[in-house]
Amino acid sequence: MSVFLLGGGRDLARCGDLLRPFVAEARQRAADRAPAIALLLVLEADDDSSVARFTAMLEAAGAAAGEIRVESIVEGEVYAASALDADGLFVGGGLTPAYLNAFGRIGDAVIHRVLEGVSYAGFSAGAVIAAAPALIGGYRVGGVEVVSEDASEELDEVEVRPGLGLLDFAVDVHAAQWGTLSRLVAAVDAGLVTDGVAIDEDTALVVSAQAAPTVRGSGQVWRVESAASGVHVQVLRA
C-alpha cells in the first residue's frame, strides 16, 4: 500500500507516468481479476471536461478503460462509503474545500481501506485532503498576504481543517507554479501546522509503509518544518 501525492500538472503523459506505480499496485491487489480503480471527482456545476481529463490520465498510466470506475459528484454533495469499494482510489483536483466536505462522512472509511491494502493517489486537492492537518486554502495569515489570491481556493485567511488522516504532515500543491510554498512557510511560522510539504506540478511524493518516502517527476518537493531558528526548508528531488 502506498499513498501517492501529486502536485498537479496539465501534461497527461507526465502525470500518467507518475501514476503508473499506483495502477500497478491496484493490479497487484486484484491478483487474478481485473482491478477496479475508483476515480473520485468533485465537479463544479458547469464542469464538462474533468471526467475525460482524469480518465485519460489513468489510461496514460496504463489502466484499461474497463478498469476505471468514475465516481463523480457535484460541489455540495457528499460521498457514500460504497464509492471506496475498489483496489485503488484516485482522488482528483478541483476546489479543495469542496473535496474535503465531500469526504467528510467517510474519512474513517478511507483510512480503513488504505490499511486493508488499497492504494491512494491524490492529485492537487486530492493530495491536500489526504493529510491529517489539511491546509485547504486561503491567502492571508493575520490579514497579511502570504500567497497570491489566485491560489486562495476561495478562502481569505489560511485555513487548516481535519483531513483524511493518511499523513501526519500538511500538504500544499502547485508549489513552484503558484508560489504556494510561501503559504506553507507562513502556516508553519504561525503555528497552524508543525510541518508539511509543498509539491511542484508534474511531481509526486510517494509515501509507503514498506519504504522511505520518495520523490518522482521533473520538479521538487519542498519540506518545511518548524526549527529553533524559525522555519527550515529542505529541497527534495527525484
C-alpha positions in Angstrom: 0.0 0.0 0.0 1.2 3.4 -0.9 -0.1 7.0 -0.8 0.8 9.0 -4.0 0.7 12.8 -3.7 0.7 14.6 -7.0 1.3 18.4 -7.0 -0.8 18.9 -10.1 0.0 19.5 -13.8 -1.6 19.6 -17.2 0.7 17.2 -19.1 -1.3 14.0 -19.2 1.7 11.9 -20.2 3.9 13.2 -17.4 1.1 12.8 -14.8 0.3 9.4 -16.2 3.9 8.3 -15.8 3.8 9.3 -12.1 0.6 7.2 -11.6 2.0 4.0 -13.2 3.1 2.5 -9.9 -0.3 3.3 -8.4 -2.0 1.4 -11.2 0.5 -1.4 -10.7 -0.3 -1.6 -7.0 -4.1 -1.8 -7.8 -3.4 -4.7 -10.2 -1.2 -6.5 -7.6 -4.1 -6.2 -5.1 -6.6 -7.5 -7.6 -4.4 -10.6 -8.2 -6.1 -12.8 -10.8 -9.0 -10.5 -11.6 -9.3 -7.1 -13.3 -8.6 -4.3 -10.9 -11.2 -1.7 -10.0 -9.8 1.8 -9.8 -12.2 4.4 -8.4 -11.8 7.9 -9.9 -13.4 10.2 -7.4 -14.1 13.7 -8.6 -16.0 16.7 -7.1 -17.1 18.8 -10.0 -18.3 22.4 -10.4 -21.8 22.5 -11.9 -20.6 23.5 -15.3 -17.5 21.2 -15.4 -17.7 19.2 -18.6 -14.0 18.3 -19.0 -12.6 16.9 -15.8 -14.0 13.4 -16.1 -12.4 12.9 -19.5 -9.2 14.6 -18.4 -8.6 12.4 -15.3 -9.8 9.3 -17.1 -7.2 9.9 -19.8 -4.6 10.4 -17.1 -5.3 7.0 -15.7 -5.2 5.5 -19.1 -1.8 7.2 -19.7 -0.8 5.4 -16.5 -1.7 2.0 -18.1 -5.2 1.5 -16.8 -7.7 0.0 -19.2 -11.0 1.8 -19.7 -12.9 -1.0 -18.2 -10.8 -0.9 -15.0 -11.7 2.7 -14.2 -14.9 3.4 -12.3 -15.9 7.1 -12.3 -17.4 8.3 -9.1 -18.3 12.0 -9.7 -20.4 14.3 -7.6 -21.2 18.0 -7.8 -19.8 20.5 -5.2 -22.0 20.4 -2.2 -22.7 16.7 -2.4 -21.0 14.1 -0.2 -19.7 10.6 -0.9 -21.1 7.4 0.5 -18.7 4.7 1.7 -19.7 2.5 -1.2 -17.6 4.8 -3.5 -14.5 3.3 -1.9 -15.1 -0.3 -3.0 -12.1 -0.5 -5.3 -8.5 -1.7 -5.5 -7.2 1.8 -5.9 -8.6 5.2 -5.0 -7.6 8.2 -7.3 -8.9 11.5 -5.9 -8.7 14.3 -8.5 -8.4 18.0 -8.4 -10.7 21.0 -8.1 -11.9 23.2 -5.3 -10.1 21.9 -2.2 -12.7 22.8 0.5 -15.4 21.1 -1.7 -13.3 17.9 -1.8 -12.8 17.9 1.9 -16.5 18.4 2.6 -17.4 15.6 0.1 -15.3 13.1 2.1 -16.4 14.4 5.5 -18.6 11.5 6.3 -16.3 8.7 5.1 -12.8 9.8 6.3 -12.5 6.9 8.6 -13.6 4.5 5.8 -10.8 5.9 3.6 -8.3 5.1 6.3 -9.7 1.6 6.8 -9.5 0.9 3.0 -5.9 2.0 2.9 -5.0 -0.1 5.9 -6.6 -3.1 4.1 -4.1 -2.5 1.2 -5.9 -0.2 -1.1 -3.5 2.4 -2.6 -4.5 6.1 -2.6 -3.5 8.7 -5.2 -4.3 12.3 -4.7 -3.9 14.9 -7.4 -3.8 18.6 -6.2 -6.9 18.8 -4.0 -6.8 15.1 -3.5 -3.3 15.3 -2.2 -4.1 18.2 0.2 -7.0 16.4 1.9 -5.0 13.2 2.4 -3.2 14.9 5.3 -4.5 14.9 8.9 -3.9 18.7 9.0 -5.4 19.7 5.7 -4.2 23.1 4.6 -7.2 23.8 2.3 -6.5 27.3 1.1 -6.5 31.0 2.0 -4.1 33.6 1.1 -3.6 35.7 4.3 -2.3 35.0 7.7 -3.4 37.5 10.3 -4.5 39.8 7.5 -1.1 39.7 5.7 -0.9 38.3 2.2 1.3 35.2 2.1 0.4 34.0 -1.4 -1.4 35.2 -4.4 -5.2 35.5 -4.0 -5.4 33.4 -7.2 -4.3 30.4 -5.1 -6.8 31.1 -2.3 -9.3 28.3 -3.0 -12.0 31.0 -2.4 -10.9 31.5 1.2 -9.5 34.6 2.8 -7.5 33.6 5.9 -5.4 30.4 5.6 -7.4 27.5 7.0 -6.3 24.2 8.4 -9.1 21.6 9.0 -9.1 17.9 9.9 -8.3 15.9 6.7 -8.4 12.2 5.9 -5.5 11.4 8.2 -3.4 9.3 5.8 -0.4 11.5 6.6 0.6 13.4 9.8 2.1 16.4 7.9 0.4 19.1 5.8 0.5 19.2 2.0 0.4 22.1 -0.4 0.5 21.8 -4.2 1.4 23.6 -7.4 4.4 24.9 -5.3 6.7 26.5 -7.8 4.0 27.2 -10.3 1.5 29.0 -8.0 4.0 30.1 -5.3 2.2 28.2 -2.6 5.5 27.3 -0.8 5.2 30.7 0.9 1.8 29.8 2.2 3.1 26.6 3.8 6.1 28.5 5.3 3.7 31.1 6.7 1.4 28.4 8.1 4.3 26.7 9.9 5.7 30.0 11.1 2.2 30.9 12.5 1.9 27.5 14.2 -1.1 26.5 12.1 0.8 23.3 11.3 4.1 22.0 12.6 5.4 20.7 9.3 4.5 19.9 5.7 5.5 19.5 2.1 4.8 21.7 -0.9 4.9 19.7 -4.2 5.6 21.1 -7.6 3.5 20.2 -10.7 4.5 17.1 -12.6 6.0 15.8 -9.4 4.9 13.2 -6.8 5.8 12.3 -3.3 5.2 8.6 -2.6 4.7 7.5 1.0 4.8 3.8 1.8 4.8 1.7 4.9 7.4 -0.5 3.3 10.0 2.1 2.2 11.2 5.6 2.8 9.3 8.4 1.1 10.4 9.0 -2.5 10.1 11.9 -5.0 9.3 11.2 -8.6 8.9 13.5 -11.6 10.5 16.6 -13.0 10.0 19.0 -10.2 10.8 19.3 -6.5 9.2 18.7 -3.1 9.8 21.4 -0.5 9.9 20.1 3.0 9.0 22.7 5.6 9.3 22.3 9.4 9.5 24.4 12.5 13.0 25.0 13.8 14.6 26.7 16.7 15.8 29.5 14.4 12.3 29.9 12.8 11.3 27.8 9.8 13.6 25.3 8.0 13.1 24.4 4.3 14.7 21.4 2.6 14.5 20.7 -1.1 13.9 17.1 -2.1 14.4 15.9 -5.7 13.9 12.7 -7.6 
